[in-house]
Amino acid sequence: MTATLITGANKGLGFETARRLVTAGHTVYIGSRDIERGRRAAEQLGARVVQLDITDDASVAAAVETIAAEGGLDVLINNAGIQAEMSESHEVVGAADVTADLMRKTFDTNVFGTVRVLHAFLPLLQRSTAAVVVNVSSGLASLTRVAAAGTPAYAYPGVAYPASKTAVNMITVQYAKAFPNMRINAVEPGFTKTDLNVNTGIQTVEEGAEIIVRMAQIGPDGPTGGYFDAEGVLPW
């Protein structure tokens, strides 16, 4: 049975991805910073739960020990992330007002947290015969799209979130090159209504989870080092 860990999976896209993969026959670990919320989500889905704060070394190390003791890991979905530049009133901190502290807070979760989890779980993934990593990125990570005048991506004024997801794309490419026996890809779920964007998205979580679920199930002959949405390959 394929063992899959999804970070930030007690709600939103992570929860829907977990639901779909449990249905597909995966043994799914709900990675949740809040263990009680994670436990409720896992019970609802028929999944397992592991306490996981991707910004904390000790939490990540403990999660590795737990999953290793239960048999190992085949699929890692780096879904946990924040969009700290968007306020409850839907205002976005733009270039004139972004601070180093806001950048640091965003990168601590979206970039350093992703690397922390990847690094920690690499030994388990390397033992799998068909290891897969899915890094949840964003359409705002595409330099091509953000630079294209007249598009929704061009209109987005924020700095921290797009920059962090562009970094995730680079991490994806470099890890894919370093570990050619794994399938490591970045995905863009689309503008999905979740707590991340204060529920301003236009897609449902069912629609947004489609590409995550699809890329989590690719085989050894599938793509690696790519950047995809539900329609296909995206421009960097």
Disulfide bonds with the S-S distance in Angstrom:
none
